[in-house]
Amino acid sequence: MPHSSNNPLRDPQDRRLPQIAGPCVLVIFGVTGDLSRKKLMPAVYDLANRGMLPPGFGLVGFARRDWQDQDFAKVVHDAVKENSRTPFREEVWEQLLEGIRFVPGTFDSDESFDKLKDTICELDQARGTGGNHAFYLSIPPSSFEVVVSQLKKHGLTEEEQGGWNRVVIEKPFGHDLESAKELNAVVSSLFEPQEVFRIDHYLGKETVQNMLALRFANQMFEPLWNNHYVSHVQITMAEDIGIGGRAGYYDGIGAARDVIQNHLLQLLALTAMEEPTSFEASQLRAEKQKVLAAAHVPGDLSQTTARGQYCAGWQGAQQVKGYLEEDGVDAGSSTETFAAIRVDIDNRRWAGVPFYLRAAKRMPRRVTEVALSFKRAPHLPFTATDTEELGTNALVMRIQPDEGVTLRFGAKVPGTQMEIREVSMDFAYGGSFTESSPEAYERLILDVMLGDAPLFPQQEEVELSWSILDPVLEHWAAQPDQPEPYESGTWGPQNAVDMLARDGFAWRRP
Ligand SMILES: NC(=O)c1ccc[n+]([C@@H]2O[C@H](COP(=O)([O-])OP(=O)(O)OC[C@H]3O[C@@H](n4cnc5c(N)ncnc54)[C@H](OP(=O)(O)O)[C@@H]3O)[C@@H](O)[C@H]2O)c1
């Protein structure tokens, strides 16, 4: 791989460079899928292009297609050209190509797994991988068991020559607490906990890691980061799209299982946790676990949760259909496309501060953010009209898009009157840094190869998150009514507005 100093994309200041992983083979199951095409293969190329792949790197695709190595290489090539972040360079591609192999077959075929083993052995020899193998399961969770059992049966989980074997699994990690435990029982029967890398790609985002920098590299926020100053926190993941062609995955799953259980509860944990003694995996996970263990959805769940389902409407200039009219959705489906929950955290720092989590499709815009709203100043030495346009102070961490941080506060409007209006101070990644942010999958795939675990949630976190969400899902499942409809292109159903109004707050409209 071109990781020499003549690589123009290599950043000489990149501190991760000394950490380039040893040579290894990355096996991707499910290479014909959406995730692989849009994210995984482009991320592998981008890593190569940045000089961050080990010299002896091999990529094996496994799928039920009658392809030769060169057919798969063409698929990788097209995916890279279409979706990679960095420019296409022929010499990088040529070097990557040397290590690309394909194994045709179904997951239950012993013959195919024998072929996979032979292919990996050949690559071990040809690329000098030292027996280091990562198995990426970019496949439906229902196939995890058969694949990991096949790996075991064909001796692919045995470590040789001092090499390592790691398995990478994608969310969803189950659909409730019980199924998450069952899934884990399968994976952990064959892999040690330190060999299992659960991907929550939000944790690979630069902006999410910046939450740690903002909180723990600065002195000025920490004194305010508690129930003395914060009135409430809103964590939003709004998408402007509908379910597209993903009814098969989404229907019956819904917004809460799809993103609150993983991404949003991870954002809550990073916002609310105590400072870890280091960013070593066990320390970071311990703090996240503590705060998740103290979190729950309080009281009467019909008052502290809200759900909705999009109906037809306008998305910008485009007329769009409702959820129930989408191809592949059950006519009477009660799957929620808008989910909101209130989470209380029972500890000294956060007692009395509600965290509101909201995830939804067909919103007016795409935005993910964490917003801390502060209490009002206890006394305002102005007349009421002076402060008519003064909101409450807020610190907003913008995860995507427009990555950055905004601080909102009151300032005097120029003029002879003492009129106060809300203004904002902005940090934008694009304005402060010249280098573009790597994709989350670049970081995470590199970390798998490095065996660097802090950005991967552990099973305990997964189970704690389901423990928070399961009562809500059971409550919703027991309701005779459908989720409340909301028009596409609006900020959601009335029951969500009421939910916050009861607590004296309003949802942000980012
Ligand atoms: N797409 C995303 O953005 C995204 C985001 C987060 C997590 N994930 C998770 O990542 C995983 C992959 O997602 P995806 O969107 O890429 O799914 P997908 O488009 O449905 O692709 C699934 C892949 O698995 C293969 N597959 C399924 N059943 C198989 C079987 N019985 N034998 C052999 N191959 C089989 C498919 O092969 P065929 O082409 O032969 O059917 C395809 O390559 C899932 O666990 C998903 O929940 C996806």
Ligand as a Chemical Component Dictionary entry (heavy atoms), coordinates in Angstrom:
data_LIG
# 
_chem_comp.id                   LIG 
_chem_comp.type                 NON-POLYMER 
_chem_comp.pdbx_formal_charge   0 
_chem_comp.three_letter_code    LIG 
# 
loop_
_chem_comp_atom.comp_id 
_chem_comp_atom.atom_id 
_chem_comp_atom.alt_atom_id 
_chem_comp_atom.type_symbol 
_chem_comp_atom.charge 
_chem_comp_atom.model_Cartn_x 
_chem_comp_atom.model_Cartn_y 
_chem_comp_atom.model_Cartn_z 
_chem_comp_atom.pdbx_ordinal 
LIG N1  N1  N 0  -27.414 0.215   4.964  1  
LIG C1  C1  C 0  -27.066 0.941   5.991  2  
LIG O1  O1  O 0  -26.871 2.150   5.888  3  
LIG C2  C2  C 0  -26.882 0.311   7.355  4  
LIG C3  C3  C 0  -26.638 1.155   8.444  5  
LIG C4  C4  C 0  -26.399 0.576   9.692  6  
LIG C5  C5  C 0  -26.440 -0.789  9.835  7  
LIG N2  N2  N 1  -26.710 -1.588  8.760  8  
LIG C6  C6  C 0  -26.698 -3.045  8.981  9  
LIG O2  O2  O 0  -25.688 -3.615  8.162  10 
LIG C7  C7  C 0  -26.073 -4.890  7.687  11 
LIG C8  C8  C 0  -26.096 -4.869  6.173  12 
LIG O3  O3  O 0  -26.997 -3.870  5.750  13 
LIG P1  P1  P 0  -27.343 -3.584  4.237  14 
LIG O4  O4  O 0  -28.178 -2.362  4.224  15 
LIG O5  O5  O -1 -26.131 -3.636  3.398  16 
LIG O6  O6  O 0  -28.289 -4.826  3.887  17 
LIG P2  P2  P 0  -28.707 -5.345  2.468  18 
LIG O7  O7  O 0  -28.565 -4.270  1.430  19 
LIG O8  O8  O 0  -30.018 -6.016  2.639  20 
LIG O9  O9  O 0  -27.588 -6.429  2.173  21 
LIG C9  C9  C 0  -27.509 -7.607  2.880  22 
LIG C10 C10 C 0  -26.373 -8.451  2.336  23 
LIG O10 O10 O 0  -26.442 -9.731  2.946  24 
LIG C11 C11 C 0  -26.494 -10.720 1.933  25 
LIG N3  N3  N 0  -27.352 -11.821 2.369  26 
LIG C12 C12 C 0  -28.543 -11.735 2.985  27 
LIG N4  N4  N 0  -29.015 -12.973 3.249  28 
LIG C13 C13 C 0  -28.082 -13.837 2.779  29 
LIG C14 C14 C 0  -27.964 -15.262 2.742  30 
LIG N5  N5  N 0  -28.920 -16.038 3.271  31 
LIG N6  N6  N 0  -26.874 -15.819 2.187  32 
LIG C15 C15 C 0  -25.915 -15.024 1.644  33 
LIG N7  N7  N 0  -25.955 -13.676 1.649  34 
LIG C16 C16 C 0  -27.030 -13.106 2.208  35 
LIG C17 C17 C 0  -27.094 -10.041 0.739  36 
LIG O11 O11 O 0  -26.732 -10.766 -0.403 37 
LIG P3  P3  P 0  -27.669 -10.849 -1.702 38 
LIG O12 O12 O 0  -27.320 -9.644  -2.534 39 
LIG O13 O13 O 0  -27.265 -12.109 -2.373 40 
LIG O14 O14 O 0  -29.098 -10.858 -1.240 41 
LIG C18 C18 C 0  -26.437 -8.676  0.833  42 
LIG O15 O15 O 0  -25.125 -8.717  0.336  43 
LIG C19 C19 C 0  -27.429 -5.163  8.325  44 
LIG O16 O16 O 0  -27.216 -5.845  9.538  45 
LIG C20 C20 C 0  -27.967 -3.766  8.592  46 
LIG O17 O17 O 0  -28.905 -3.780  9.622  47 
LIG C21 C21 C 0  -26.929 -1.067  7.535  48 
# 
loop_
_chem_comp_bond.comp_id 
_chem_comp_bond.atom_id_1 
_chem_comp_bond.atom_id_2 
_chem_comp_bond.value_order 
_chem_comp_bond.pdbx_ordinal 
LIG N1  C1  SING 1  
LIG C1  O1  DOUB 2  
LIG C1  C2  SING 3  
LIG C2  C3  SING 4  
LIG C2  C21 DOUB 5  
LIG C3  C4  DOUB 6  
LIG C4  C5  SING 7  
LIG C5  N2  DOUB 8  
LIG N2  C6  SING 9  
LIG N2  C21 SING 10 
LIG C6  O2  SING 11 
LIG C6  C20 SING 12 
LIG O2  C7  SING 13 
LIG C7  C8  SING 14 
LIG C7  C19 SING 15 
LIG C8  O3  SING 16 
LIG O3  P1  SING 17 
LIG P1  O4  DOUB 18 
LIG P1  O5  SING 19 
LIG P1  O6  SING 20 
LIG O6  P2  SING 21 
LIG P2  O7  DOUB 22 
LIG P2  O8  SING 23 
LIG P2  O9  SING 24 
LIG O9  C9  SING 25 
LIG C9  C10 SING 26 
LIG C10 O10 SING 27 
LIG C10 C18 SING 28 
LIG O10 C11 SING 29 
LIG C11 N3  SING 30 
LIG C11 C17 SING 31 
LIG N3  C12 SING 32 
LIG N3  C16 SING 33 
LIG C12 N4  DOUB 34 
LIG N4  C13 SING 35 
LIG C13 C14 SING 36 
LIG C13 C16 DOUB 37 
LIG C14 N5  SING 38 
LIG C14 N6  DOUB 39 
LIG N6  C15 SING 40 
LIG C15 N7  DOUB 41 
LIG N7  C16 SING 42 
LIG C17 O11 SING 43 
LIG C17 C18 SING 44 
LIG O11 P3  SING 45 
LIG P3  O12 DOUB 46 
LIG P3  O13 SING 47 
LIG P3  O14 SING 48 
LIG C18 O15 SING 49 
LIG C19 O16 SING 50 
LIG C19 C20 SING 51 
LIG C20 O17 SING 52 
# 
